[in-house]
Amino acid sequence: MQVTVETYGGLKNYLPGGVQALVLELGPGTTVACLVARLGLPWEEVWQVAVNGQLTTTGHQLEDGDRLTIFAPVEGG
C-alpha cells in the first residue's frame, strides 16, 4: 500500500533530502508508530499526528492512500 507522509517544523530534516513530503510503500498492518520509527523521527520532536486530516493515535493502522501529517511542537514568544 502507498501512503503520503508530510512533516512540518524541524521534522523535515529527518526525511531524505530534507523534503517536506514523500510517498512510501508500506506493508499491511503498518501503524503510525511503526511508520514514525521507520522514518527515524524522534518521538520527543513529534507533537501531533493526523491521518487524512484527523488527529490520531500511534496505534492507528494505516490504509492504502492515507495522508499522514506529522507536526513538530511550535515554539514562539
DSSP file (Angstrom, degrees, kcal/mol; ACC not computed):
  #  RESIDUE AA STRUCTURE BP1 BP2  ACC     N-H-->O    O-->H-N    N-H-->O    O-->H-N    TCO  KAPPA ALPHA  PHI   PSI    X-CA   Y-CA   Z-CA
    1    1 A M              0   0    0      0, 0.0    25,-3.2     0, 0.0     2,-0.4   0.000 360.0 360.0 360.0 155.0    0.0    0.0    0.0
    2    2 A Q  E     +A   25   0A   0     23,-0.2    63,-3.4    21,-0.0    64,-0.3  -0.917 360.0 178.3-113.9 138.2    1.1    3.6   -0.5
    3    3 A V  E     -A   24   0A   0     21,-2.2    21,-2.9    -2,-0.4     2,-0.5  -0.962  23.8-131.8-131.3 153.0    0.8    6.4    1.9
    4    4 A T  E     -Ab  23  67A   0     62,-2.5    64,-3.3    -2,-0.3     2,-0.5  -0.903  20.2-160.2-104.0 132.1    1.9   10.1    1.7
    5    5 A V  E     -Ab  22  68A   0     17,-3.1    17,-2.1    -2,-0.5     2,-0.4  -0.952   8.2-175.8-115.8 127.9    3.8   11.5    4.6
    6    6 A E  E     -Ab  21  69A   0     62,-2.9    64,-2.8    -2,-0.5     2,-0.3  -0.973   5.3-166.1-120.0 137.7    4.1   15.2    5.3
    7    7 A T  E     - b   0  70A   0     13,-2.7     2,-0.3    -2,-0.4    64,-0.2  -0.914   0.9-161.0-122.1 152.0    6.2   16.7    8.1
    8    8 A Y  E >   + b   0  71A   0     62,-1.8     3,-1.0    -2,-0.3    64,-0.6  -0.930  54.3   7.9-131.0 155.2    6.2   20.2    9.5
    9    9 A G  G >  S-     0   0    0     -2,-0.3     3,-1.2     1,-0.2     4,-0.2  -0.465 126.5 -20.3  74.4-149.5    8.7   22.1   11.5
   10   10 A G  G >  S+     0   0    0      1,-0.2     3,-1.4    63,-0.2    -1,-0.2   0.543 117.9  87.8 -70.1  -7.3   12.1   20.7   12.1
   11   11 A L  G X  S+     0   0    0     -3,-1.0     3,-2.0     1,-0.3     4,-0.4   0.774  72.5  70.9 -66.4 -25.1   10.9   17.1   11.3
   12   12 A K  G X  S+     0   0    0     -3,-1.2     3,-1.2     1,-0.3    -1,-0.3   0.763  84.1  71.6 -63.4 -20.9   11.6   17.6    7.6
   13   13 A N  G <  S+     0   0    0     -3,-1.4    -1,-0.3     1,-0.2    -2,-0.2   0.688  93.3  56.1 -66.6 -16.5   15.3   17.5    8.4
   14   14 A Y  G <  S+     0   0    0     -3,-2.0    -1,-0.2    -4,-0.2    -2,-0.2   0.592  90.6  88.5 -90.8 -12.1   14.8   13.7    9.1
   15   15 A L  S X  S-     0   0    0     -3,-1.2     3,-2.5    -4,-0.4     4,-0.0  -0.565  97.3 -84.0 -86.5 152.3   13.4   12.9    5.7
   16   16 A P  G >  S+     0   0    0      0, 0.0     3,-1.2     0, 0.0    -1,-0.1  -0.298 115.0   1.9 -56.0 127.4   15.7   12.0    2.8
   17   17 A G  G 3  S-     0   0    0      1,-0.2    -4,-0.1    -4,-0.1    -3,-0.1   0.560 118.4 -83.7  72.4   7.7   16.9   15.2    1.1
   18   18 A G  G <  S+     0   0    0     -3,-2.5    -1,-0.2     1,-0.2    -5,-0.1   0.739  78.5 162.8  68.7  22.6   15.1   17.4    3.7
   19   19 A V    <   -     0   0    0     -3,-1.2    -4,-0.3     1,-0.1    -1,-0.2  -0.320  40.9-139.7 -71.1 158.5   11.9   17.1    1.7
   20   20 A Q  S    S+     0   0    0      1,-0.2   -13,-2.7   -14,-0.1     2,-0.3   0.759  82.5  24.1 -88.5 -27.6    8.6   18.0    3.4
   21   21 A A  E     +A    6   0A   0    -15,-0.2     2,-0.3    48,-0.0   -15,-0.2  -0.980  61.7 169.0-140.2 149.9    6.5   15.2    1.8
   22   22 A L  E     -A    5   0A   0    -17,-2.1   -17,-3.1    -2,-0.3     2,-0.5  -0.987  30.3-121.9-154.5 159.1    7.1   11.8    0.4
   23   23 A V  E     -A    4   0A   0     -2,-0.3     2,-0.3   -19,-0.2   -19,-0.2  -0.901  31.4-167.4-105.2 130.5    5.2    8.7   -0.8
   24   24 A L  E     -A    3   0A   0    -21,-2.9   -21,-2.2    -2,-0.5     2,-0.6  -0.895  20.7-134.9-120.8 148.0    6.1    5.4    0.9
   25   25 A E  E     -A    2   0A   0     -2,-0.3     2,-0.3   -23,-0.2   -23,-0.2  -0.898  35.4-180.0 -97.1 123.0    5.3    1.8    0.1
   26   26 A L        -     0   0    0    -25,-3.2     3,-0.1    -2,-0.6    38,-0.0  -0.865  26.5-114.3-126.2 156.8    4.2    0.0    3.3
   27   27 A G    >   -     0   0    0     -2,-0.3     3,-1.3     1,-0.1    -1,-0.0  -0.474  48.6 -82.9 -82.6 160.4    3.1   -3.5    4.3
   28   28 A P  T 3  S+     0   0    0      0, 0.0    -1,-0.1     0, 0.0    35,-0.1  -0.304 113.4  29.8 -62.2 146.4   -0.4   -4.2    5.5
   29   29 A G  T 3  S+     0   0    0     33,-0.4     2,-0.2     1,-0.3    34,-0.1   0.495  78.6 155.2  84.0   3.8   -1.0   -3.6    9.2
   30   30 A T    <   -     0   0    0     -3,-1.3    32,-3.1    32,-0.2    -1,-0.3  -0.468  28.3-153.4 -66.7 131.0    1.6   -0.8    9.5
   31   31 A T  B  >  -E   61   0B   0     30,-0.3     4,-2.2    -2,-0.2    30,-0.2  -0.543  28.8-106.2 -99.6 168.0    0.7    1.6   12.4
   32   32 A V  H  > S+     0   0    0     28,-1.6     4,-2.6    25,-0.3     5,-0.2   0.917 122.2  53.0 -56.6 -44.5    1.5    5.2   12.9
   33   33 A A  H  > S+     0   0    0     25,-2.7     4,-2.2     1,-0.2    -1,-0.2   0.901 108.1  50.1 -60.4 -42.3    4.2    4.2   15.5
   34   34 A C  H  > S+     0   0    0     24,-0.3     4,-2.6     1,-0.2    -1,-0.2   0.908 112.0  47.7 -62.7 -42.1    5.8    1.8   13.0
   35   35 A L  H  X S+     0   0    0     -4,-2.2     4,-2.1     2,-0.2    -2,-0.2   0.916 110.4  50.4 -67.5 -42.9    6.0    4.5   10.3
   36   36 A V  H  X>S+     0   0    0     -4,-2.6     5,-2.0     1,-0.2     4,-0.6   0.915 113.3  47.1 -61.0 -42.1    7.4    7.1   12.6
   37   37 A A  H ><5S+     0   0    0     -4,-2.2     3,-1.0    -5,-0.2    -2,-0.2   0.914 109.2  53.8 -64.8 -42.9   10.1    4.7   13.8
   38   38 A R  H 3<5S+     0   0    0     -4,-2.6    -1,-0.2     1,-0.3    -2,-0.2   0.863 108.7  49.7 -59.5 -36.5   10.9    3.7   10.1
   39   39 A L  H 3<5S-     0   0    0     -4,-2.1    -1,-0.3    -5,-0.1    -2,-0.2   0.634 111.4-124.3 -77.6 -13.2   11.4    7.3    9.3
   40   40 A G  T <<5 +     0   0    0     -3,-1.0    -3,-0.2    -4,-0.6    -2,-0.1   0.753  51.7 161.0  76.6  24.0   13.7    7.7   12.3
   41   41 A L      < -     0   0    0     -5,-2.0     2,-0.4     1,-0.1    -1,-0.2  -0.662  41.6-124.1 -80.1 127.7   11.7   10.6   13.8
   42   42 A P    >   -     0   0    0      0, 0.0     3,-2.3     0, 0.0     4,-0.3  -0.572  12.2-138.3 -73.1 128.3   12.4   11.1   17.5
   43   43 A W  G >  S+     0   0    0     -2,-0.4     3,-1.6     1,-0.3    -2,-0.0   0.804 100.6  65.2 -58.3 -30.5    9.2   10.9   19.5
   44   44 A E  G 3  S+     0   0    0      1,-0.3    -1,-0.3    28,-0.0    -3,-0.0   0.662 103.6  48.4 -68.7 -12.0   10.2   13.9   21.6
   45   45 A E  G <  S+     0   0    0     -3,-2.3     2,-0.6    27,-0.1    -1,-0.3   0.356  92.3  91.4-105.3   3.5   10.0   16.0   18.5
   46   46 A V    <   +     0   0    0     -3,-1.6    26,-0.2    -4,-0.3     3,-0.1  -0.889  43.9 168.9-100.8 120.9    6.6   14.7   17.4
   47   47 A W        -     0   0    0     24,-3.4     2,-0.3    -2,-0.6    25,-0.2   0.897  63.7  -2.7 -95.5 -54.7    3.8   16.9   18.7
   48   48 A Q  E     -C   71   0A   0     23,-1.2    23,-2.9     2,-0.0     2,-0.4  -0.977  55.8-155.6-140.7 153.1    0.7   15.6   16.9
   49   49 A V  E     -C   70   0A   0      7,-0.4     7,-2.5    -2,-0.3     2,-0.4  -0.996  11.7-173.3-130.1 134.1   -0.1   13.1   14.1
   50   50 A A  E     -CD  69  55A   0     19,-2.7    19,-3.0    -2,-0.4     2,-0.5  -0.963  12.5-156.2-126.2 145.1   -3.1   13.3   11.8
   51   51 A V  E >  S-CD  68  54A   0      3,-2.6     3,-1.6    -2,-0.4    17,-0.2  -0.986  84.8 -14.5-119.1 121.7   -4.3   10.8    9.2
   52   52 A N  T 3  S-     0   0    0     15,-3.0    -1,-0.1    -2,-0.5    16,-0.1   0.858 132.1 -51.1  53.9  38.5   -6.4   12.3    6.4
   53   53 A G  T 3  S+     0   0    0     14,-0.4     2,-0.5     1,-0.2    -1,-0.3   0.443 116.5 109.2  84.5   0.8   -6.9   15.4    8.5
   54   54 A Q  E <  S-D   51   0A   0     -3,-1.6    -3,-2.6     0, 0.0    -1,-0.2  -0.939  73.0-117.0-113.4 128.0   -8.0   13.8   11.7
   55   55 A L  E     +D   50   0A   0     -2,-0.5    -5,-0.3    -5,-0.3     2,-0.2  -0.308  45.3 178.3 -57.8 144.4   -5.8   13.6   14.8
   56   56 A T        -     0   0    0     -7,-2.5    -7,-0.4     4,-0.0     2,-0.2  -0.811  25.9-102.0-143.0 178.9   -5.0   10.0   15.6
   57   57 A T    >   -     0   0    0     -2,-0.2     3,-1.3    -9,-0.1   -25,-0.3  -0.570  35.3-107.9-103.5 168.4   -3.1    7.7   18.0
   58   58 A T  T 3  S+     0   0    0      1,-0.2   -25,-2.7    -2,-0.2   -24,-0.3   0.737 116.5  58.6 -68.4 -22.2    0.2    5.9   17.5
   59   59 A G  T 3  S+     0   0    0    -27,-0.2    -1,-0.2   -28,-0.2     2,-0.1   0.472  74.6 124.6 -86.8  -1.8   -1.7    2.6   17.2
   60   60 A H    <   -     0   0    0     -3,-1.3   -28,-1.6     1,-0.1     2,-0.5  -0.384  60.7-131.4 -61.6 128.1   -3.8    3.6   14.2
   61   61 A Q  B     -E   31   0B   0    -30,-0.2   -30,-0.3    -2,-0.1     2,-0.1  -0.709  21.2-131.4 -85.1 129.4   -3.4    1.2   11.3
   62   62 A L        -     0   0    0    -32,-3.1   -33,-0.4    -2,-0.5     2,-0.3  -0.434  18.9-155.8 -79.9 152.9   -2.7    2.9    8.0
   63   63 A E    >   -     0   0    0     -2,-0.1     3,-2.2   -35,-0.1    -1,-0.0  -0.869  35.5 -74.5-126.2 160.0   -4.6    2.1    4.8
   64   64 A D  T 3  S+     0   0    0     -2,-0.3   -61,-0.2     1,-0.3    -1,-0.0  -0.264 118.3  18.5 -54.2 131.4   -3.8    2.5    1.2
   65   65 A G  T 3  S+     0   0    0    -63,-3.4    -1,-0.3     1,-0.3   -62,-0.2   0.383  87.6 148.6  88.7  -3.3   -4.0    6.1    0.1
   66   66 A D    <   -     0   0    0     -3,-2.2   -62,-2.5   -64,-0.3     2,-0.6  -0.273  40.7-143.0 -63.4 150.2   -3.8    7.6    3.6
   67   67 A R  E     -b    4   0A   0    -64,-0.2   -15,-3.0     2,-0.0     2,-0.5  -0.969  15.7-161.9-115.4 113.0   -2.1   11.0    4.0
   68   68 A L  E     -bC   5  51A   0    -64,-3.3   -62,-2.9    -2,-0.6     2,-0.5  -0.841   3.6-167.1 -99.3 125.8   -0.2   11.1    7.3
   69   69 A T  E     -bC   6  50A   0    -19,-3.0   -19,-2.7    -2,-0.5     2,-0.5  -0.964   1.0-167.0-116.4 126.0    0.7   14.6    8.6
   70   70 A I  E     -bC   7  49A   0    -64,-2.8   -62,-1.8    -2,-0.5     2,-0.4  -0.956   5.5-161.3-119.1 123.8    3.3   14.8   11.4
   71   71 A F  E     -bC   8  48A   0    -23,-2.9   -24,-3.4    -2,-0.5   -23,-1.2  -0.850   8.0-145.7-108.1 136.3    3.7   18.1   13.3
   72   72 A A        -     0   0    0    -64,-0.6   -26,-0.2    -2,-0.4   -27,-0.1  -0.588  43.9 -82.4 -86.2 158.9    6.6   19.2   15.5
   73   73 A P        -     0   0    0      0, 0.0     2,-0.4     0, 0.0   -63,-0.2  -0.310  46.5-122.6 -59.6 146.6    6.0   21.3   18.5
   74   74 A V        -     0   0    0    -65,-0.1     2,-0.3    -3,-0.1    -3,-0.0  -0.784  27.2-166.0 -94.8 133.6    5.5   25.0   17.8
   75   75 A E        +     0   0    0     -2,-0.4     2,-0.3     2,-0.0     0, 0.0  -0.867  24.2 124.9-116.2 152.4    7.8   27.5   19.5
   76   76 A G              0   0    0     -2,-0.3    -2,-0.0     1,-0.1     0, 0.0  -0.984 360.0 360.0 178.2-177.4    7.5   31.2   19.8
   77   77 A G              0   0    0     -2,-0.3    -1,-0.1     0, 0.0    -2,-0.0   0.367 360.0 360.0-159.8 360.0    7.3   34.0   22.1
